[in-house]
Amino acid sequence: MTDSYNVVLLVEQALTPADAAQVRSLHDEMDEPVTYHVIMPLEDAASRIESAMGSLSAGEVLASPAMVMSDVDLLATIAALRATGATVAGRVVGEPPIDALARKVAEVDGREAIILTRPHVVAEFFHVDWTSRARRKIGVPVLHLLEHENFDEQAEGYGEGITGF
């Protein structure tokens, strides 16, 4: 796939049409064709973190079942991106998300990686979030977008914003 500008997306949950349009807008002016490769973890990391924090704040140490991402979410994400005119492929992965991201970037000769998540204040504070880990592991630019925030909200400081390249 060297005849295309390959972008690898690591997403936590299904993209909305607005999220897909925002991602696609990043590459509207590209002269070469862009191919998006979506990776969706089998386990929902955000739910596990939130669940663990809730248990800790309640003084309980309870194991919570992992939220399983379904093929339906992946298909919805692919459909949302295709609706913007994007060329896209994707898969649900069972391996650690950053390992899957690094492997896919190497496999497709990825030129950049985009990580779309919900805000994870605790994880980002301690730099154990996917974006911080990906920057240490792969050799391409990494953009972290928060789902459901448009560029204007991020630029104006209304939301959590972009955490960096």
Phi, psi and omega in degrees: 000039182279349180275006182231153172276109186266128178241127179257126180251128172254115184237144181275324183214170183304137177283142173278165174303324179293319177298316181297317179297321179295315178298313182298326181296338178294339187236016181302325186268007181292138177281329180264158179295145180249134175240129178260135178242108185268132174241127179235118180296146178297321180259140180275100183299321182298317180296322179294317180295311181299319180295317179296318180295322178296320179294319180293320182291336179272359179080014181247149173243092182242140175279134178251144178292142179288141175281126182267126177281132183264163175298335179298318179296318178297314180297324178294321178295314179298316179297319180296319178291318179297327178297339177272359182095008183281150168269125188212146172224160180195168177201155173272136182241144178261346180280169177306134187306317182289325175297317179296320178298311180299317180297317181291320177302315179293318183297319185256007185055051182299140180263340176199163177233141176236130179246121179250120181222172165275162177298136177232079187303312183296312182297317181293324178300319181268006179056039174249007179289167183301320184295313179298318180292321180295320179301325180284337189258327185245158186256032177233162178302141179239124178248129178251116176249144175263130183299148175070018172239126178277171184300323180297317178298319180292318182291325182276353179082015179289326182246201181285325173086181179277133182267359173136171178256000000 
